[in-house]
């Protein structure tokens, strides 16, 4: 079992989502929800960025957030763009 650092960008595939660094069942309920929410947000942002060829302004518009908020999320998830 490998513990991932935030800087490591795992590729999201159905197979990769079945194996986690820490079994989700061992986390307290509030951490499970936060972990799942962050995973979804990270994956969704990457998907929208990819669909828009990395254009951050258009991505922020589609996500319904300010461009600055998108930059803060990119920094939070340590995306190297």
N, C-alpha and C positions, 0 to 999 in steps of 0.2 A: 504494500500500500504506500503510495507516494503522497506526501503533503505538498500541495502546490502553493507557491508564493503568488501574490497578486500580479506580479510582473509577468508571470508565465501565462501565455494566451493559449489555453487548450482549444482545439477545434471541437465544435459542437456537432456531434453526430448522435444518432440514437444509441449506438454502442457506447460512446464515451459518457453518455449521461447515466448509464446504468451502473458505472463504477465511479465512486466518489472517493476523494482523499480520506475523508472521515465519514463513516456511515451516518447518514442523515438521521437514522433512528436513535442515535446516541446523543443528539443535540436536544436541549430543552425546546419546548414548543415555540417560544418567541424567536429563538435563533434559527429554527427550521424555516419559519415564515420569512424572516429577513434574508436568509441564505437563498431561498427559492426566488424571492422577489429580485434580489441583486443578480442572480443568474439569468433570470428572464430579461431584466432591463439591459444587462450587458450584451446578451445575445441579440436582443431586438435592435439596440443602437447599432451594433455591427452590421446587422442585416440591412437596415435603412441606409447606413453609410455606403455599403457595398452597392446597393441598388441605385444610389445617386452618385456613384463614382467618386466618393470621398468629399463631395461638396457639403461642407458643414452648414452653410447658410440654408440650403435647401433641406437638409436633414433636420435641422432645428425646426424649420417651418412645418414639415410633415409631422414631426413629433409634437408640435403644438407648444414648444418651449422657446424661450429666448436663446439666442446664439451663445450668450455668456453662460447660461445654464448648461448648454451642451458641452462647452469647453470644460466646465467644472466636473461634469460627469465623466468626460474623457480622462481628465486628470485623476478623478477618484478611482477609476478602473485601470489607470495606468496604461491606456492605449498608446502605442507608439505610432502616431500619425504624422 
